[in-house]
Amino acid sequence: MMKKIFLLLPVLALFFASCEEDNNWEYNPNRTDIIVQNTNVYLLDPGASASIEADATATEVNTNVGVTVSLSSGKGTFTATKSQLGISSVDDTKQVEFTATINGYVSYAYAIFTMMDPLSVSEPGAVILNSVNDTITYEIDAASTTPDAITVMQKINSGSAVEVSKTGGWDVSSDDIVFSGDEFAEGDTVTYSVTATNANGSVSHSVSFVVGKYTFPASDNFTLSQDTMAYDFVDGAFVKVSNVDSSDIARVVVPGQSVGFTSLGSAEFVKTTEAVYTTADVNTIEDEFNSGVAVTTVNDATVDEYYIYKTVRIVDTNTITYYGLLKITELQGAFAGQEDQVAISFERKYLE
């Protein structure tokens, strides 16, 4: 029995030695990695163009997509068409295996090539009827192959798209599409499409927006009291009592009975509705004012009343008219003998 054991030991030693010799290609403590860079592929590119770097003794790198890369001093370029990689749409990926024989051993690397979108188009933000110099910006990624041409199209609602031209043509790297809100009607849905094209393909993006009302963009709150008796609508500031006659609105107190407001200058007030105040449509505010009864004094104000105001300024002999909206938000006491504690608070909407 002992003799049989001794005979097996040399056989097992030979078996393990053979296994170690067969697997030397999998483990090499001196193995040099293959470095693959620039693995993004853009829709406007002909394909991939990645830099390869390996040990200086390596003469070529093989791949699993049928491309062999020749190396010079361990460096070369891997090029493959989109068809060879099997990618055609944004976010498509392909894992490529790279192998090279270095000092008798096989080194390898894996790289994932990803199809990227080279075109970005910004949103214009809110577009309203009176807006000017609204801008949509497009840009081609600097790493992408440059397009041969850029085409911009505009479509309003369900109408036909029309091409938008630019003097000198659209820049093939980046440019601004500039327009104004008053080119459209309130409620129009406007779509701008940008298409970049070259011999390798094309890519398009669209942005849409709805043209909004021309509304009062600014607002503030102020309180007329014993200390702040008057307010200037144009400057948006309180007026000292000594100069109260230069203001647009001042506090009125009927002792023990009511609190209200009055104009000490050119301001006039027309009572209106919550709907008009909420909509705050600049384009209709003048008609709303003219359709009502203008007053210069309201002796007995009530919380949640709404008014349109109109005031004027003369600048270099030119008369400038200002409109805005007022909401009464709070009334504080009107008791006899306590007039110094009486106050009226407003919320205001106006044009800056």
ZIUR-V99783 format. One record per run of one state. SS is the DSSP state (@ for helix, = for strand, . for the rest). FROM is the first residue (numbers start at 0). TO is the last residue. If there is no record, write none. Layout:
<<SS FROM TO> <SS FROM TO>>
//
This chain:
<<. 0 0> <@ 1 21> <. 22 33> <= 34 36> <. 37 38> <= 39 41> <. 42 45> <= 46 52> <. 53 58> <= 59 62> <. 63 66> <= 67 69> <. 70 70> <= 71 71> <. 72 73> <= 74 80> <@ 81 84> <. 85 91> <= 92 101> <. 102 103> <= 104 115> <. 116 117> <= 118 120> <. 121 126> <= 127 127> <. 128 132> <= 133 139> <. 140 147> <= 148 155> <. 156 160> <= 161 163> <. 164 172> <= 173 178> <. 179 179> <@ 180 182> <. 183 187> <= 188 197> <. 198 199> <= 200 209> <. 210 210> <= 211 211> <. 212 213> <= 214 214> <. 215 216> <= 217 223> <. 224 228> <= 229 231> <. 232 235> <= 236 238> <. 239 239> <@ 240 245> <. 246 247> <= 248 253> <. 254 256> <= 257 261> <. 262 266> <= 267 271> <. 272 272> <@ 273 278> <. 279 279> <= 280 280> <@ 281 290> <. 291 293> <= 294 294> <. 295 295> <= 296 297> <. 298 304> <= 305 314> <. 315 316> <= 317 331> <. 332 337> <@ 338 340> <. 341 341> <= 342 349> <. 350 351>>
//
